[in-house]
Amino acid sequence: MTADAVNTGISLGMPQLPAPDFPAEVRARLEADAQEIITRYPDSRSALLPLLHLTQSEEGYVSRTGIRFCAEVLGLTTAEVTAVATFYTMYRRRPSGDYQVGVCTNTLCAVMGGDAIFAELQEHLGVGNNETTPDGKVTLEHIECNAACDYAPVVMVNWEFFDNQTPESAKALVDDLRAGRPVEPTRGAPLCTYKDTARILAGFPDEREGAVEASGGAGPASLIGLRIARGESPHAPVVRPRAETGTEGGE
């Protein structure tokens, strides 16, 4: 690579040097966790997804070092691990904030205000899509459907739901996150950092008091259709329950 290429940040396609390893004490701790994960599966390769979460819980993203670690403990090539890590959007490929703030901009959330929320958060935080605030607190991204259309527009923070958002409530939310003020999701467990979330997704117990019980279930907006179908609302049932459906004429 020439001096001009270095100065301009242009890559000439030269291969990268092998990724550095984790420090010895970190490597030993991660290997112990990795072995606990691997024993859950009949085929060690099946442990790759939780292992990627494990390395993400260490660094906040899946680095080249994390990819090397997963490849070595599973007997895979770094190319095989990279193919998986780049396929799933839950794996970050560069350093990110303590709180991953995702604004749903899929069709329903978008028309209900998701696009406006995302645009105002970009301006309010001074970052673009997949960028992190200078204090390292918040990474903003637009995401596809969160399967919560009945609460549109929806914002997720580290995969916890904040329903029925407005530009004003979303800006207050990120301000609270950056200031370290308590923030409670509309549904689900209390917030924790992105690294803590990654460790839980790796399959380790959520040890926060009351977190499992707080996960809850479907809310009223999700269940209204079922209640109408059962005749449990002022509306007439839209279908008859299967148990009440008879057959006539031998059909």
C-alpha positions as CSV (number, residue, x, y, z in Angstrom):
1,M,0.0,0.0,0.0
2,T,1.3,3.4,-1.0
3,A,1.7,6.4,1.4
4,D,-1.1,8.1,-0.6
5,A,-3.4,5.2,-0.1
6,V,-2.7,5.2,3.6
7,N,-3.3,8.9,3.9
8,T,-6.7,8.7,2.1
9,G,-7.9,5.6,3.8
10,I,-8.1,3.7,0.5
11,S,-7.7,-0.1,0.6
12,L,-6.0,-1.7,-2.3
13,G,-7.4,-5.1,-1.5
14,M,-4.4,-6.4,0.5
15,P,-5.3,-9.2,2.9
16,Q,-5.7,-8.3,6.6
17,L,-3.2,-9.7,9.1
18,P,-4.6,-12.5,11.3
19,A,-6.9,-11.2,14.0
20,P,-5.3,-10.7,17.5
21,D,-6.4,-13.1,20.2
22,F,-8.2,-12.1,23.4
23,P,-6.0,-11.4,26.4
24,A,-5.2,-14.7,28.2
25,E,-7.5,-14.1,31.2
26,V,-10.4,-13.1,28.9
27,R,-9.8,-16.0,26.6
28,A,-9.8,-18.5,29.6
29,R,-13.1,-17.1,30.9
30,L,-14.8,-17.2,27.5
31,E,-13.6,-20.7,26.8
32,A,-15.2,-21.9,30.0
33,D,-18.5,-20.2,29.0
34,A,-18.1,-21.6,25.4
35,Q,-17.8,-25.1,26.7
36,E,-20.9,-24.8,28.8
37,I,-22.8,-23.6,25.6
38,I,-21.4,-26.3,23.4
39,T,-22.4,-29.1,25.7
40,R,-26.1,-28.1,25.1
41,Y,-25.9,-29.3,21.4
42,P,-25.4,-32.7,19.8
43,D,-23.3,-31.0,17.1
44,S,-20.9,-28.4,18.3
45,R,-21.5,-26.3,15.1
46,S,-25.0,-25.6,16.3
47,A,-23.5,-23.5,19.1
48,L,-22.3,-20.9,16.7
49,L,-25.2,-18.4,17.2
50,P,-25.0,-18.3,21.0
51,L,-21.2,-18.2,20.8
52,L,-21.4,-15.1,18.6
53,H,-23.7,-13.5,21.3
54,L,-21.1,-14.5,23.9
55,T,-18.3,-12.7,22.1
56,Q,-20.6,-9.7,21.6
57,S,-21.2,-9.6,25.4
58,E,-17.5,-9.2,25.8
59,E,-16.8,-6.4,23.3
60,G,-20.2,-5.0,22.4
61,Y,-19.9,-6.3,18.8
62,V,-18.5,-9.2,16.9
63,S,-15.0,-8.2,16.2
64,R,-12.4,-10.1,14.1
65,T,-11.0,-11.4,17.4
66,G,-14.5,-12.7,18.3
67,I,-14.8,-14.4,14.9
68,R,-11.4,-16.0,15.4
69,F,-12.4,-17.2,18.9
70,C,-15.6,-18.8,17.6
71,A,-13.8,-20.5,14.7
72,E,-11.1,-22.0,16.9
73,V,-13.4,-23.4,19.6
74,L,-15.8,-24.9,17.1
75,G,-13.2,-26.1,14.5
76,L,-14.5,-23.9,11.8
77,T,-12.9,-21.5,9.4
78,T,-13.2,-17.7,10.0
79,A,-14.9,-17.5,6.6
80,E,-17.7,-19.9,7.9
81,V,-18.1,-17.8,11.0
82,T,-18.1,-14.6,9.2
83,A,-20.8,-15.8,6.8
84,V,-23.1,-16.4,9.7
85,A,-22.2,-13.2,11.7
86,T,-22.9,-11.0,8.6
87,F,-26.2,-12.7,7.9
88,Y,-28.0,-11.8,11.1
89,T,-28.6,-8.2,12.0
90,M,-28.5,-8.9,15.7
91,Y,-24.8,-9.2,15.5
92,R,-23.0,-5.9,15.4
93,R,-20.0,-5.6,13.2
94,R,-18.5,-2.5,14.7
95,P,-18.4,-0.9,18.2
96,S,-21.8,0.3,19.3
97,G,-23.5,2.0,22.2
98,D,-24.7,0.7,25.6
99,Y,-28.2,1.0,24.2
100,Q,-29.3,-0.1,20.8
101,V,-32.2,2.1,19.8
102,G,-34.1,0.6,16.9
103,V,-37.0,2.5,15.2
104,C,-39.3,0.3,13.2
105,T,-39.7,1.9,9.8
106,N,-41.6,-1.0,8.2
107,T,-44.9,-0.1,6.5
108,L,-47.4,0.2,9.4
109,C,-45.0,1.8,11.9
110,A,-43.8,4.1,9.1
111,V,-47.2,5.5,8.2
112,M,-48.1,5.7,11.9
113,G,-45.1,7.9,12.6
114,G,-42.0,5.7,12.6
115,D,-40.4,7.6,9.7
116,A,-40.9,10.9,11.5
117,I,-39.5,9.4,14.8
118,F,-36.4,8.2,13.1
119,A,-35.8,11.4,11.2
120,E,-36.2,13.5,14.4
121,L,-33.9,11.2,16.4
122,Q,-31.2,11.5,13.8
123,E,-31.3,15.2,14.1
124,H,-31.7,15.2,17.9
125,L,-28.8,12.8,18.4
126,G,-26.6,14.1,15.6
127,V,-26.1,10.6,14.2
128,G,-27.0,8.6,11.1
129,N,-28.3,5.1,10.7
130,N,-26.1,2.6,12.6
131,E,-24.1,5.4,14.2
132,T,-23.3,6.0,17.8
133,T,-23.4,9.1,19.9
134,P,-20.0,10.5,20.9
135,D,-20.6,9.5,24.6
136,G,-21.0,5.9,23.5
137,K,-24.5,5.6,25.0
138,V,-26.8,5.2,22.1
139,T,-26.6,3.6,18.7
140,L,-29.5,4.5,16.4
141,E,-30.8,2.3,13.6
142,H,-34.0,1.8,11.6
143,I,-35.2,-1.8,11.7
144,E,-37.7,-4.0,10.0
145,C,-40.9,-5.3,11.6
146,N,-40.8,-5.9,15.3
147,A,-44.0,-8.0,15.2
148,A,-45.8,-5.4,17.3
149,C,-47.9,-3.7,14.6
150,D,-50.8,-3.3,17.0
151,Y,-48.6,-0.9,19.1
152,A,-47.3,1.1,16.2
153,P,-45.1,3.1,16.0
154,V,-42.7,1.0,18.0
155,V,-39.2,1.7,19.3
156,M,-37.0,-1.1,20.7
157,V,-34.1,-0.5,23.1
158,N,-31.8,-3.6,23.4
159,W,-34.8,-5.6,22.1
160,E,-37.3,-4.4,24.8
161,F,-40.5,-2.7,23.6
162,F,-41.4,0.9,23.8
163,D,-44.9,1.1,22.3
164,N,-47.0,3.8,20.8
165,Q,-44.2,6.3,20.5
166,T,-44.1,9.8,19.2
167,P,-41.2,12.0,18.2
168,E,-41.4,13.8,21.5
169,S,-41.5,10.6,23.7
170,A,-38.7,9.0,21.7
171,K,-36.5,12.0,22.2
172,A,-37.2,12.0,25.9
173,L,-36.4,8.3,25.9
174,V,-32.9,8.7,24.4
175,D,-32.2,11.7,26.6
176,D,-33.0,9.6,29.7
177,L,-30.8,6.8,28.4
178,R,-27.9,9.2,27.9
179,A,-28.4,10.8,31.3
180,G,-28.5,7.5,33.1
181,R,-32.1,8.0,34.3
182,P,-34.3,5.0,34.9
183,V,-36.2,3.9,31.9
184,E,-39.0,1.2,31.9
185,P,-40.1,-0.6,28.7
186,T,-43.8,-0.7,27.9
187,R,-43.6,-4.5,28.1
188,G,-41.0,-6.9,29.0
189,A,-38.1,-7.1,31.4
190,P,-36.2,-4.0,32.8
191,L,-33.5,-2.6,30.6
192,C,-29.9,-3.7,30.8
193,T,-26.9,-2.8,28.7
194,Y,-26.4,-4.2,25.2
195,K,-23.5,-6.4,26.5
196,D,-25.7,-7.8,29.3
197,T,-28.5,-8.5,26.8
198,A,-26.0,-10.3,24.6
199,R,-25.0,-12.6,27.4
200,I,-28.6,-13.4,28.1
201,L,-29.1,-14.2,24.4
202,A,-26.1,-16.5,24.6
203,G,-28.2,-18.6,26.9
204,F,-27.1,-17.6,30.4
205,P,-29.6,-17.0,33.1
206,D,-31.0,-13.5,33.6
207,E,-30.1,-12.9,37.2
208,R,-31.8,-9.6,37.6
209,E,-34.5,-9.7,40.3
210,G,-37.9,-10.0,38.8
211,A,-36.7,-9.9,35.2
212,V,-38.2,-13.2,34.2
213,E,-41.6,-12.5,35.8
214,A,-41.7,-9.1,34.1
215,S,-41.5,-10.6,30.7
216,G,-45.3,-10.8,30.6
217,G,-47.4,-11.8,27.6
218,A,-49.6,-10.3,25.0
219,G,-51.3,-7.0,25.8
220,P,-54.9,-5.9,25.2
221,A,-54.2,-4.6,21.7
222,S,-52.8,-8.0,20.7
223,L,-55.7,-9.9,22.1
224,I,-58.7,-7.9,21.0
225,G,-59.1,-9.9,17.8
226,L,-59.2,-13.1,19.8
227,R,-61.7,-11.7,22.2
228,I,-64.0,-10.6,19.3
229,A,-63.7,-14.0,17.7
230,R,-64.8,-15.6,21.0
231,G,-67.7,-13.2,21.5
232,E,-66.0,-11.8,24.6
233,S,-66.5,-8.2,23.4
234,P,-69.6,-6.2,22.4
235,H,-68.9,-7.2,18.8
236,A,-70.4,-10.4,17.4
237,P,-68.0,-13.3,16.9
238,V,-66.4,-13.2,13.5
239,V,-66.0,-17.0,13.4
240,R,-67.6,-19.9,15.3
241,P,-65.2,-21.8,17.5
242,R,-64.2,-25.1,15.9
243,A,-65.9,-27.2,18.6
244,E,-69.2,-25.6,17.7
245,T,-68.8,-26.3,14.0
246,G,-70.9,-29.4,13.0
247,T,-71.1,-31.4,9.8
248,E,-74.2,-32.0,7.9
249,G,-75.2,-34.5,5.3
250,G,-72.3,-36.8,6.2
251,E,-69.7,-34.1,5.2
